[in-house]
Amino acid sequence: MYRKIVMFTVVMFYGCMSASAQKDSLLDALDQTAPPVSEYVDATFKSSRLVNFQTVETTGKRTLDFRISHRFALLNGGINTLYGLDGPANLRFGLEYSYDGRLQAGIGRTAYQKMYDGFLKYKLLRQTIDNSMPVTITLLTCMFVTADKDPAASFTGYDHYQYFTSRMSYNYQILIARKFSDHLSLQIAPTMLHYNLVENITDHNDIFAITGMARYKLNKRMALTGEYAYRLSNYSQTMSQYHNSAALALEIETGGHVFQVVLTNSYGILENQTIAYTQNNWMKEQVMLGFNIGRFFTL
Amino acid sequence: MTIGIGLTFLLNSCYYDKFQELHPEINTACDSATATWSGDVNKIVNAYCIGCHGAAGSGGVSLNSYDNVKAAAAGDKLMNALTGNGVPSMPPNTHLDDCKIGSIKHWIKSGMPNN
């Protein structure tokens, strides 16, 4: 009996030792062959749009983002217009989806200029915690088609939208962002806009700009955000009638929602409306209230 | 394949059109000094304003008749709105070009005739 117990103990111990050694050697092998895995920084921004401009973020895997954006009229209408809430208001509905969390597609419709839009966005590089990749880079291409009628056609006899292609415009951006800390994220984006139709012979169809944005997290639920577009190219003799687009927002995150209260000088919501053709000027107190709501659904 | 079709569509739909080049026959020289109610002002109002400022006018401003436009113009309300002078600029979604604003200004200065 004693011999049996000793043998069992020896076998068990040997077995354990043997298994342990095998495990160690397997782990050693893994350590030697597998490259170190970098963990990616998450939540550089809380949603795919800061205010009007797109962030480097894509929605999560198999996640649908239903977005509603609303802009009221100018605040300087005073109490008579309830500080712009009487309207006329601009509204965009959008649906954005990503299957793998990196490639995202979206569609939307904006009331202003009856504009339909679609975009593709791909998160090319992701910032890592160990800083081996210091920034996140996302490529963005958007297409816009207006369904509006040319208001002047009724009395000039010439329709700006005689050709369907004249309704189309595009936006291309390289979005480069870095999350500097749990509180601060910054983004910069070289931008090219293309309009198939412009008015004057001296106008340029391609417009270059650079956009910048920042997010400062106040606490677990709230953040202050801001964005600005600087127009680089001299695209029209009437360019001085328009102003650089700028916006400030308070972002509030609740379960499954991101809610943004917005102050902006842009009545338009899409890049082809805001970057080159913002008509209002912050310096003249021509700003308007608005809000964005994003609701996420996992499909 | 879908991406390929999409890219083909995108690349083939890129144009560099300019309206003045497409229609060189349009006389772009502005002659607001000959503006009339029926020939210019009424057409501009119908095209750009009446959508919101019809019979039940937005903000209490109705521009659906000669008398209503004349009343708005006489009180400077119309020009202030078109130029954004102290009030939100109208129309809210576009700038009227200088020629159209000049035509309305000339019509007002001429005494707002129903011609």
Interface residues (C-beta under 8 A of the other chain):
Chain A: A73 L74 N76 G77 N80 T81 G84 D86 G87 P88 N90 Y112 Q113 L120 T141 M143 P151 A152 S154 F155 T156 Y158 H160 Q162 Y163 T165 S166 M168 Y170 H194 N196 L197 V198 E199 N200 I201 D203 N205 Q241 Y267 Q279 N280 Q286
Chain B: G6 L10 S13 C14 Y15 Y16 D17 K18 F19 Q20 E21 L22 H23 I26 K43 I44 N46 A47 Y48 C52 S58 G59 G84 V87 P88 S89 P92 N93 H95
